[in-house]
Amino acid sequence: MTEWPLAPVIPSSGVSASQQRTRSLGRPLPLASPVPVPALPEDVVYGIGRIDASGRIADRAVISALGWRGGDRLTLTADAGVVTARRDPGGMITLPARAYIAIPAPLRRRCGLRAGDRVLLAAAPSAGTLTAYSLAMVDQAIRAHGASPHPQGEKP
C-alpha cells in the first residue's frame, strides 16, 4: 500500500503577505544612539615594534617625531611590561645614528620583555618621552575596558 505524504497545514493570519510588508516598512526600528569616539591625541605618535635579540626596537617614524638624533643621551625607566625613554644629558644610554632604542638585558628581564616580543610604541614629543608597552599590557588595558574580543586565556 502506498501512502501519500500530507501537505503542510499553515494557518492563515488573516493578513496578506503584501499587507505584512507594508506594515513592517512603516515602523522604524529602535536604534541606540552612537557613543562618541574620543579623538586620537595629536601630540602622541604610535607605532608597533619588535624587540630583537639584542634588545633593540626600531621605528624611525616614532623616534623621529621626538626630534632625537644619534648621539643623544637617554635615561630608561621600567615597570612591569613598560619601558620609558627620556632624553637626558646625563643618561646612560646613547641613541645610535640609526635611530633605534636598545633596552639593556637587565632592564628587559626586570619588566618581562623578551626577544621577539612586539611592543606598542608611544612617542609624546611635548613630554620628550618614548614609551614601549608590551602587548600583554595593552591586552590588560583592553580587557579592563571590557572590550576583549575573546575570553581571557582563549585563543582566537
Secondary structure per residue as TSV (DSSP state, phi and psi in degrees):
chain	resnum	aa	ss	phi	psi
A	1	M	-	360.0	134.4
A	2	T	-	-101.7	128.9
A	3	E	-	-99.4	143.1
A	4	W	-	-94.3	135.0
A	5	P	-	-66.1	147.6
A	6	L	-	-82.2	140.2
A	7	A	-	-75.1	143.3
A	8	P	-	-66.1	145.2
A	9	V	-	-108.1	114.1
A	10	I	-	-116.6	115.5
A	11	P	-	-68.5	145.4
A	12	S	-	-79.4	140.2
A	13	S	-	-86.4	-7.0
A	14	G	S	86.1	-4.2
A	15	V	S	-121.5	131.2
A	16	S	-	-70.4	160.3
A	17	A	H	-60.4	-39.0
A	18	S	H	-67.2	-34.8
A	19	Q	H	-68.4	-37.0
A	20	Q	H	-64.4	-41.7
A	21	R	H	-63.1	-42.4
A	22	T	H	-63.7	-41.8
A	23	R	H	-62.6	-45.2
A	24	S	H	-70.8	-27.6
A	25	L	H	-73.2	-25.9
A	26	G	T	-81.3	-9.9
A	27	R	S	-106.1	117.9
A	28	P	-	-73.8	145.6
A	29	L	-	-77.0	140.5
A	30	P	-	-72.9	127.2
A	31	L	-	-122.0	141.7
A	32	A	-	-75.4	144.7
A	33	S	-	-74.6	140.0
A	34	P	-	-66.6	144.4
A	35	V	-	-82.1	131.1
A	36	P	-	-65.1	134.7
A	37	V	-	-90.6	128.0
A	38	P	-	-65.3	147.0
A	39	A	-	-74.9	147.7
A	40	L	-	-68.2	133.0
A	41	P	-	-60.6	136.6
A	42	E	T	-78.5	-15.9
A	43	D	T	-98.8	16.1
A	44	V	-	-128.9	134.9
A	45	V	E	-113.7	129.1
A	46	Y	E	-109.9	153.2
A	47	G	E	-159.4	168.8
A	48	I	E	-118.7	132.9
A	49	G	E	-131.6	166.7
A	50	R	E	-123.6	136.1
A	51	I	-	-81.6	124.6
A	52	D	-	-86.0	-179.2
A	53	A	T	-62.2	-23.5
A	54	S	T	-95.0	5.1
A	55	G	S	84.8	12.2
A	56	R	E	-86.8	142.5
A	57	I	E	-128.0	124.4
A	58	A	E	-122.6	129.5
A	59	D	-	-154.5	97.9
A	60	R	H	-58.7	-40.9
A	61	A	H	-62.7	-43.3
A	62	V	H	-69.1	-46.1
A	63	I	H	-68.5	-38.6
A	64	S	H	-68.9	-25.2
A	65	A	H	-63.2	-24.6
A	66	L	T	-81.9	-15.6
A	67	G	T	78.6	13.7
A	68	W	-	-75.9	147.4
A	69	R	-	-126.8	158.7
A	70	G	T	-55.0	135.8
A	71	G	T	99.4	-16.9
A	72	D	-	-63.5	143.2
A	73	R	E	-92.9	140.7
A	74	L	E	-128.6	149.0
A	75	T	E	-112.0	132.3
A	76	L	E	-111.1	135.7
A	77	T	E	-124.6	154.2
A	78	A	E	-140.4	153.5
A	79	D	E	-142.1	178.8
A	80	A	T	-56.1	112.5
A	81	G	T	74.0	8.0
A	82	V	E	-138.1	132.6
A	83	V	E	-126.7	132.8
A	84	T	E	-120.0	133.3
A	85	A	E	-112.5	137.4
A	86	R	E	-131.2	142.5
A	87	R	E	-70.8	131.5
A	88	D	-	-153.3	117.3
A	89	P	T	-55.7	-25.9
A	90	G	T	-97.9	12.0
A	91	G	-	-65.5	155.3
A	92	M	S	-88.3	-15.2
A	93	I	E	-109.0	137.4
A	94	T	E	-106.8	128.7
A	95	L	-	-72.6	123.4
A	96	P	-	-73.4	166.0
A	97	A	T	-62.8	-27.1
A	98	R	T	-81.8	7.2
A	99	A	-	55.6	67.7
A	100	Y	E	-138.9	157.6
A	101	I	E	-102.1	130.1
A	102	A	E	-107.2	116.9
A	103	I	-	-93.5	119.1
A	104	P	-	-59.0	148.3
A	105	A	H	-54.4	-45.3
A	106	P	H	-60.6	-35.9
A	107	L	H	-71.0	-38.7
A	108	R	H	-62.4	-43.9
A	109	R	H	-63.0	-41.7
A	110	R	H	-60.1	-37.6
A	111	C	H	-103.4	7.7
A	112	G	T	78.2	24.2
A	113	L	-	-96.8	140.0
A	114	R	-	-127.8	161.7
A	115	A	T	-57.2	136.4
A	116	G	T	93.4	-17.0
A	117	D	-	-65.3	140.2
A	118	R	E	-92.8	146.0
A	119	V	E	-133.8	149.0
A	120	L	E	-88.1	123.1
A	121	L	E	-99.3	133.2
A	122	A	E	-129.6	111.1
A	123	A	E	-99.4	126.5
A	124	A	E	-115.0	90.5
A	125	P	T	-56.9	-36.7
A	126	S	T	-65.8	-31.3
A	127	A	T	-93.4	-12.7
A	128	G	T	68.2	34.2
A	129	T	E	-124.1	150.9
A	130	L	E	-125.6	120.8
A	131	T	E	-117.1	133.6
A	132	A	E	-109.4	118.7
A	133	Y	E	-106.2	127.8
A	134	S	E	-62.9	150.3
A	135	L	H	-66.6	-20.9
A	136	A	H	-64.3	-39.4
A	137	M	H	-67.8	-40.3
A	138	V	H	-62.6	-42.5
A	139	D	H	-61.7	-42.2
A	140	Q	H	-60.4	-41.3
A	141	A	H	-64.7	-40.1
A	142	I	H	-65.3	-44.9
A	143	R	H	-64.2	-38.2
A	144	A	H	-64.5	-29.4
A	145	H	H	-78.1	-15.9
A	146	G	T	83.9	21.7
A	147	A	-	-116.6	31.7
A	148	S	-	-74.8	134.7
A	149	P	S	-71.4	-23.5
A	150	H	S	-143.7	156.8
A	151	P	-	-60.1	153.9
A	152	Q	T	-57.4	135.4
A	153	G	T	85.3	-13.4
A	154	E	-	-90.1	135.8
A	155	K	-	-89.8	149.5
A	156	P	-	-67.6	360.0
